[in-house]
Amino acid sequence: MNEKTTADLENLRDLIDGVDQQLLHLLRKRLDLVAQVGAVKHAAGVPIYAPQREASMLAKRRAEAENINVSPQLIEDILRRLMRESYLNEKDVGFKQVKQDLGHVVIVGGEGKLGQLFTQMLTLSGYKVNSIDKNDWQNADAIFDGAGLVIVTVPINVTCDVIADKLTQLPEHCILADLTSIKQKPLAAMLEAHKGPVVGLHPMFGPDVGSLAKQVVVVCHGREPHAYQWLLQQMEIWGARIVEAEAERHDKAMQLVQAMRHFSTFVYGLNLCKEEADIESLLQFSSPIYRLELAMVGRLFAQDPELYADIIFAQQGSQHAISDYLDNYRDALAMLKSGNRQEFVTQFQRVAKWFGDFAPQFQHESRAMLQSVNDMKAG
Ligand SMILES: C=C(O[C@@H]1C=C(C(=O)O)C=C[C@H]1O)C(=O)O
């Protein structure tokens, strides 16, 4: 059935179409300017992401919006979306090469998704990048000869063996780095295998990010930090935020941020599957928060089980965190079964107090996410 309309409505809609077309041309104009910014940054070696510029621009536009009775949140949302587009467009012109006299880069596991992403970013920055994978080890001597940087990005469960077995004869001044999502063991293995500069990196994002702008890379220092300072600077030019951490503290945090997180998501999915939940009808009845939750759970199962098995099984310590969770779940279930409503409220308040200011902050952040989940509905 056609949507109902009137002549007045059609007139107004024509005017709106005209405004939207103007918006489109303005967008084109903005994208062209951003492309010029990209070229200037490329020449000057300025990072793709400029947080101070963004903050001051947003503050000004919000104030101007209020003056003409436009919601400040509306202009902020639009500008943030445009800035995301900018990062992608600025990337197209490439990046300044911080280290000119490096020799080539070798990515061990370059055929993997993260390996491909780093290959792309390094190539866009003017480095010569070679890859070595499972079947190329007979050519290893030639591939590593003259290398200035070797980045290991192979599955976690073989990382330490690959380092110990294959990376003991690297050129003396070559930097050895890894991208593994745990840090203590690979870092120790790299320090043992190689006498030169060593650094542990953990990119805190998946390989499907379009740009590294605002993405976090954790850095665990190994040996001779001055020798790889340029690499951190290079990643900052890509827009990444470098967060330094002790390997032990990083691994402990990962028990919650990764192993626990992914394991509970796995169990959530397993439960839906065993309960034979009907996803179609769940979606029909879903509130935005449920839709978001289902999307977060569902996206796990669109990915590689081996990768998640690696992350979850990599650390013995994770099992403690996960079984603590089970204990808490069991206690909470006992509270429910005993009908102790008051205890639920008391515990709720305890947790709320513990979250402190983060609770309202998260409520605010998630509101924007929920609204965009709702925006995506069509038909
Ligand atoms: C265009 C720039 O690059 C990025 C994108 C911005 C934008 O789209 O307005 C603003 C700041 C930077 O994070 C810039 O630095 O001006």
The ligand as a Gaussian input file, in Angstrom:
#p B3LYP/6-31G(d) Opt

LIG

0 1
 C       40.349000      17.258000       8.985000
 C       41.164000      17.011000      10.013000
 O       41.423000      15.691000      10.474000
 C       40.568000      15.003000      11.389000
 C       39.187000      15.205000      10.980000
 C       38.509000      16.345000      11.358000
 C       37.276000      16.762000      10.620000
 O       36.727000      15.991000       9.828000
 O       36.853000      17.925000      10.798000
 C       38.985000      17.082000      12.446000
 C       40.118000      16.728000      13.116000
 C       40.914000      15.524000      12.784000
 O       40.711000      14.536000      13.774000
 C       41.881000      18.088000      10.733000
 O       42.851000      17.796000      11.436000
 O       41.471000      19.245000      10.583000

